[in-house]
């Protein structure tokens, strides 16, 4: 008979392996979709190439349906982190500045490094390290002052509306698919 620690380690190891597999697949699809190229990301920022938006919205629909299906089947439990207006503003500013300066987000930086792009390796990876270090250094001060402003807890839309998950997942997925079709039909 296995002890609980062996079962937990086995579960954790399995989760890590599955996470790595899905991460590799996602990275492969990012690369195949072309969103690891600076020109494609710049085109999205200039609103002339919507490849990035289409791939990310497709990933959101796939992930949302997949996660909630696994939750419904009892395969996973969802533990959302608590959020706040302050966390969203600071996170958005950090993400936005890095994205605007370098033209990559963290996922596309990893893919671009895999493609051998030196700007992603030098600017992106070093930028992530510096940004993470600065955030970690200032976290105690930020946490006391800004990050918890406008706290809304571990809220999801189904919890907010007090409805079954699928009452939100199905219409939101349908809206995203309609938006994707409109973007594609517009030739963007």
HUMO-V447954 format. One record per residue. RES is the residue in one small letter. SS is DSSP state (A for helix, B for strand, O for the rest). OMEGA is omega in radians with two decimals (none if undefined). D_FIRST is the distance of its C-alpha to the first C-alpha in Angstrom with 1 decimal. Layout:
RES:SS:OMEGA:D_FIRST  RES:SS:OMEGA:D_FIRST
//
This chain:
x:O:-3.13:0.0  x:O:3.05:3.8  x:O:3.14:6.6  x:A:-3.12:9.6  x:A:3.09:11.7  x:A:3.12:10.0  x:A:3.14:10.2  x:A:3.11:13.7  x:A:3.14:14.7  x:A:3.10:13.7  x:A:-3.13:15.8  x:A:3.13:18.5  x:A:3.12:18.8  x:A:3.12:19.1  x:A:3.12:21.7  x:A:3.13:23.6  x:A:3.11:23.8  x:A:3.09:25.1  x:A:3.12:27.4  x:A:3.13:28.8  x:A:3.14:29.3  x:A:3.08:31.2  x:A:3.11:33.1  x:A:3.12:34.3  x:A:3.14:35.3  x:A:3.10:37.1  x:A:3.10:38.8  x:A:-3.13:39.9  x:A:3.05:41.4  x:A:-3.14:43.1  x:A:-3.13:44.7  x:A:3.12:45.7  x:A:3.08:47.2  x:O:-3.06:49.3  x:O:3.02:48.3  x:O:3.13:47.6  x:O:-3.13:51.4  x:A:-3.08:53.5  x:A:-3.14:56.3  x:A:3.13:54.1  x:A:3.09:52.8  x:A:3.09:56.4  x:A:3.09:57.6  x:A:-3.13:55.1  x:A:3.11:56.4  x:O:3.13:59.9  x:O:3.08:59.1  x:O:3.13:60.3  x:O:-3.04:57.0  x:O:3.12:54.2  x:A:-3.11:51.6  x:A:-3.14:49.4  x:A:-3.13:49.6  x:A:-3.14:48.9  x:A:-3.13:45.8  x:A:3.10:44.5  x:A:3.07:45.2  x:A:3.11:43.6  x:A:3.12:40.4  x:A:3.13:40.6  x:A:-3.14:40.8  x:A:-3.13:38.1  x:A:-3.11:35.7  x:A:3.13:36.7  x:A:-3.13:36.2  x:A:-3.12:32.9  x:A:-3.11:31.4  x:A:3.03:32.5  x:A:3.10:31.5  x:A:3.09:27.9  x:A:3.13:28.2  x:A:3.14:29.5  x:O:3.13:26.7  x:O:-3.12:24.2  x:O:-3.12:22.9  x:O:2.97:24.2  x:O:-3.11:25.5  x:O:3.13:28.8  x:O:-3.12:29.6  x:O:3.07:33.3  x:O:3.10:34.7  x:O:-3.10:37.6  x:B:3.09:41.0  x:B:3.07:44.6  x:A:-3.14:48.0  x:A:3.12:48.1  x:A:3.14:44.9  x:A:-3.14:46.1  x:A:-3.13:49.6  x:A:3.12:48.4  x:A:3.11:45.8  x:A:3.11:48.4  x:A:3.13:51.0  x:A:3.14:48.7  x:A:-3.09:47.6  x:A:3.13:51.2  x:A:3.12:52.9  x:A:-3.14:50.5  x:A:-3.11:50.9  x:A:-3.09:54.7  x:A:-3.02:55.2  x:A:-3.12:53.1  x:O:3.08:52.7  x:O:2.93:48.9  x:O:-3.08:46.0  x:A:3.14:42.7  x:A:-3.12:41.3  x:A:3.04:44.5  x:A:3.14:44.8  x:A:3.12:41.6  x:A:3.14:42.9  x:A:3.06:46.3  x:A:3.08:44.9  x:A:3.09:43.2  x:A:3.12:46.6  x:O:-3.14:48.1  x:O:-3.08:50.2  x:A:3.13:51.3  x:A:3.11:52.3  x:A:-3.13:48.7  x:A:-3.06:47.3  x:A:-3.10:49.9  x:A:-3.05:50.8  x:A:-3.09:47.6  x:A:3.11:44.9  x:A:3.09:47.0  x:A:3.09:48.0  x:A:3.13:44.4  x:A:-3.13:43.7  x:A:3.14:46.8  x:A:3.11:46.4  x:A:3.12:42.8  x:A:3.12:43.9  x:A:3.13:46.9  x:A:3.13:44.8  x:A:-3.13:42.3  x:A:-3.09:45.2  x:A:-3.08:47.0  x:A:-3.12:44.0  x:A:-3.13:44.3  x:A:3.13:48.0  x:A:-3.10:47.5  x:A:3.12:44.7  x:A:-2.99:47.1  x:A:-2.95:50.0  x:O:-2.93:49.5  x:O:-3.09:45.9  x:O:3.09:45.4  x:O:3.12:48.8  x:O:-3.10:48.5  x:B:3.08:44.9  x:B:3.03:43.6  x:B:-3.12:39.9  x:O:-3.01:36.9  x:O:2.97:39.1  x:O:3.14:38.8  x:A:3.08:41.6  x:A:3.09:39.8  x:A:-3.13:39.1  x:A:-3.11:42.7  x:A:-3.14:44.1  x:O:3.13:41.6  x:O:3.04:41.0  x:O:-3.11:38.2  x:A:-3.03:37.1  x:A:3.07:38.7  x:A:3.09:42.1  x:A:-3.04:42.3  x:A:-3.07:40.4  x:A:3.13:42.5  x:A:3.13:46.0  x:A:3.09:45.2  x:A:3.13:43.9  x:A:3.12:47.0  x:A:3.13:49.3  x:A:3.12:47.8  x:A:3.08:48.2  x:A:3.10:51.8  x:A:3.10:52.4  x:A:3.13:51.1  x:A:3.11:53.4  x:A:3.12:56.3  x:A:-3.12:55.8  x:A:3.14:55.6  x:A:3.11:58.7  x:O:3.12:60.6  x:O:-3.11:60.0  x:O:none:58.3
//
